[in-house]
Amino acid sequence: LLLLCVLLINCRSQSDSEHEASARVILYKSTETNPVAEGVDFLVSYQIINIGDVTGINIDIVDKYDPKSFETTENINEDGNVAFSLKELAPGGQASFNVTVRPKLFGIYESTRARIKYINSALNEMEGVESDYRSGYSTSLGRIKIISAAEYARKSSYYIREWSVFLAILSLTSLLPFVIWIVTNAASIKLSVKRKTT
């Protein structure tokens, strides 16, 4: 058992020494918009994280939304292209940006993955070594159900109906004792007036 532990530690130290420093920039694409509805703003967040040992430079992110399916509103051009650039991102660093689109149609939307491209600064600084361009893709939002504007109105007005019923019941419990008091007070005033006259 001791021999096995020594071998594992030895193998681990050899693999650590063979590990070269590099930038590892990942892109996480997410949304908190729920529900996604036709004609309502749909916010998509992009988070860039460098989990590598060195700085990533010239980071470019590109994504696309179909202009036939989405109306562009924020951080996106009219052709549906998203483009974001960072000059550099230090090891352990994070950056983020948001894109807002408005769905024109309802149904199922299959999210695309954004493309990320960057340069590993460790190799870029060495003389005689060509820039080390790396590329990858973001996480996907998956399949997103976009509900119709009518369904969204029904779902969001549900709370208005619920609060209206609640306030009506609350007003009955408040007004009913007041009305009873007014009626009994008026009756007691009539009785006291009759007693004084007789």
MARFIVO-406837 format. One line per field, with one value per residue (C-alpha): residue number from 1; residue in one letter; x, y, z. Coordinates in steps of 0.2 Angstrom, whole numbers, plus 2048, in hexadecimal, padded with zeros to 3 digits. Each point is the difference from the previous one (the first is absolute). Layout:
kevo <- (NUM; ...)
ronu <- (A; ...)
px <- (X; ...)
py <- (Y; ...)
pz <- (Z; ...)
END
This chain:
kevo <- (1; 2; 3; 4; 5; 6; 7; 8; 9; 10; 11; 12; 13; 14; 15; 16; 17; 18; 19; 20; 21; 22; 23; 24; 25; 26; 27; 28; 29; 30; 31; 32; 33; 34; 35; 36; 37; 38; 39; 40; 41; 42; 43; 44; 45; 46; 47; 48; 49; 50; 51; 52; 53; 54; 55; 56; 57; 58; 59; 60; 61; 62; 63; 64; 65; 66; 67; 68; 69; 70; 71; 72; 73; 74; 75; 76; 77; 78; 79; 80; 81; 82; 83; 84; 85; 86; 87; 88; 89; 90; 91; 92; 93; 94; 95; 96; 97; 98; 99; 100; 101; 102; 103; 104; 105; 106; 107; 108; 109; 110; 111; 112; 113; 114; 115; 116; 117; 118; 119; 120; 121; 122; 123; 124; 125; 126; 127; 128; 129; 130; 131; 132; 133; 134; 135; 136; 137; 138; 139; 140; 141; 142; 143; 144; 145; 146; 147; 148; 149; 150; 151; 152; 153; 154; 155; 156; 157; 158; 159; 160; 161; 162; 163; 164; 165; 166; 167; 168; 169; 170; 171; 172; 173; 174; 175; 176; 177; 178; 179; 180; 181; 182; 183; 184; 185; 186; 187; 188; 189; 190; 191; 192; 193; 194; 195; 196; 197; 198)
ronu <- (L; L; L; L; C; V; L; L; I; N; C; R; S; Q; S; D; S; E; H; E; A; S; A; R; V; I; L; Y; K; S; T; E; T; N; P; V; A; E; G; V; D; F; L; V; S; Y; Q; I; I; N; I; G; D; V; T; G; I; N; I; D; I; V; D; K; Y; D; P; K; S; F; E; T; T; E; N; I; N; E; D; G; N; V; A; F; S; L; K; E; L; A; P; G; G; Q; A; S; F; N; V; T; V; R; P; K; L; F; G; I; Y; E; S; T; R; A; R; I; K; Y; I; N; S; A; L; N; E; M; E; G; V; E; S; D; Y; R; S; G; Y; S; T; S; L; G; R; I; K; I; I; S; A; A; E; Y; A; R; K; S; S; Y; Y; I; R; E; W; S; V; F; L; A; I; L; S; L; T; S; L; L; P; F; V; I; W; I; V; T; N; A; A; S; I; K; L; S; V; K; R; K; T; T)
px <- (800; 80E; 809; 7F0; 7FE; 812; 7FD; 7F0; 809; 80F; 7F4; 7F7; 810; 806; 7EF; 801; 811; 7FB; 7F1; 803; 7F9; 7F2; 7F0; 7F0; 7F1; 7EF; 7EF; 7F0; 7F0; 7F0; 7EF; 7F5; 7F1; 7F1; 7F5; 806; 7F2; 7FC; 803; 808; 812; 80B; 811; 80F; 80F; 812; 80D; 812; 80C; 813; 804; 812; 810; 804; 7F7; 7F5; 801; 7F6; 7F0; 7F2; 7EE; 7F4; 7EE; 7F1; 7ED; 7F5; 7F9; 7F0; 7FD; 807; 7FF; 810; 800; 810; 813; 7FB; 800; 7F1; 807; 7FF; 812; 808; 812; 80A; 812; 80C; 812; 806; 7FA; 80B; 801; 7F1; 7F8; 7EE; 7F6; 7EE; 7F4; 7EE; 7F6; 7ED; 7F5; 7ED; 7F9; 7F4; 7F9; 7FB; 804; 810; 811; 810; 80E; 810; 811; 80B; 811; 80F; 812; 80F; 813; 80B; 80B; 80E; 804; 7FC; 80F; 80D; 80A; 7FF; 7F0; 7F0; 7F1; 7F6; 7EE; 7F4; 7EE; 7F1; 7ED; 7F5; 7F3; 7EF; 7F0; 7F8; 7EE; 7F6; 7ED; 7FA; 7EE; 7F4; 7FC; 7EE; 806; 80C; 7F2; 7F5; 80E; 805; 7EF; 7FC; 808; 7F5; 7F0; 806; 804; 7EF; 7F7; 80B; 7FD; 7ED; 7FF; 80B; 7F5; 7F0; 808; 805; 7F0; 7F3; 803; 800; 7EF; 7F9; 807; 7F7; 7F0; 800; 806; 7F1; 7F4; 806; 7FF; 7EE; 7FC; 808; 7F6; 7F0; 804; 803; 7F0; 7F5)
py <- (800; 80C; 7FC; 803; 812; 804; 7FB; 80B; 80F; 7FE; 7FF; 80F; 80A; 7FB; 805; 811; 804; 7FC; 80C; 810; 810; 805; 80A; 7F6; 80C; 7F9; 808; 7FD; 805; 801; 808; 803; 806; 7F5; 7FE; 805; 808; 807; 813; 801; 803; 7F1; 803; 7F4; 802; 7FB; 7FD; 7FF; 7F7; 7FD; 7F0; 7FF; 805; 80F; 80F; 7FD; 80E; 806; 7F7; 800; 7F9; 7FE; 7FA; 801; 802; 7FE; 811; 7F8; 7F8; 80E; 813; 808; 80B; 801; 7FC; 7F8; 807; 7FF; 7F1; 7F6; 7FF; 802; 805; 803; 803; 800; 806; 7F4; 7F6; 7FC; 7EE; 7FE; 80F; 801; 80C; 800; 808; 7FF; 7FF; 804; 7FA; 7FF; 7F1; 803; 7EE; 7F3; 7EE; 7F6; 809; 7F6; 80B; 801; 800; 810; 7FF; 806; 803; 806; 800; 7F7; 80F; 7F4; 7FA; 811; 808; 7F3; 805; 7F5; 7F8; 803; 807; 7F2; 803; 7F6; 7FE; 7F8; 801; 806; 7F6; 7FE; 806; 7F1; 7FF; 80F; 801; 811; 802; 80B; 812; 7FB; 7F2; 80B; 80D; 7F2; 7FA; 812; 806; 7F1; 80A; 80F; 7F5; 7F8; 811; 807; 7F1; 802; 813; 7FD; 7F3; 80C; 80F; 7F5; 7FB; 813; 808; 7F3; 804; 813; 7FF; 7F6; 80D; 80E; 7F7; 7FB; 812; 808; 7F4; 804; 813; 7FD; 7F7; 80D; 80E; 7F6; 7FE; 812; 805; 7F4)
pz <- (800; 804; 7F0; 7F6; 809; 7FC; 7ED; 7FF; 808; 7F4; 7F1; 806; 802; 7EE; 7F9; 809; 7F9; 7EE; 802; 7F7; 805; 7F4; 800; 800; 7FD; 801; 7FC; 809; 7F8; 80B; 802; 80F; 7F6; 804; 7F7; 7EF; 7F7; 7EF; 7FF; 812; 803; 801; 809; 7FD; 80A; 7FB; 80D; 7FB; 80D; 7FE; 80A; 7F9; 807; 7F5; 7F8; 7F1; 7F3; 7F1; 806; 7F3; 802; 7F2; 801; 7F4; 802; 7F1; 7FC; 7F9; 811; 80C; 801; 805; 80F; 809; 7FC; 7F0; 7EE; 7F4; 7F7; 811; 803; 811; 801; 810; 802; 80F; 7FE; 80E; 80F; 80E; 808; 80B; 7F8; 7FB; 7F5; 7FA; 7F4; 7FC; 7F0; 7FF; 7F2; 7FE; 7F8; 7F1; 800; 80D; 800; 804; 7FE; 7FF; 807; 7F6; 808; 800; 7F9; 80A; 7F9; 80A; 800; 80D; 807; 806; 7EE; 7F9; 80A; 7FA; 7F1; 7F1; 805; 7F6; 80A; 808; 7FB; 809; 7FD; 808; 803; 80E; 80A; 7F8; 807; 7F9; 7FA; 805; 7FF; 7FA; 805; 7F6; 805; 804; 80C; 808; 803; 808; 80B; 806; 803; 80B; 80E; 7FD; 801; 810; 808; 7FB; 808; 810; 801; 7FD; 80F; 80A; 7FD; 805; 811; 803; 7F9; 807; 813; 7FB; 7F8; 80F; 80C; 7F6; 7FF; 813; 804; 7F6; 808; 812; 7FC; 7FB; 810; 80B; 7F7; 802; 813; 802; 7F7; 80B)
END
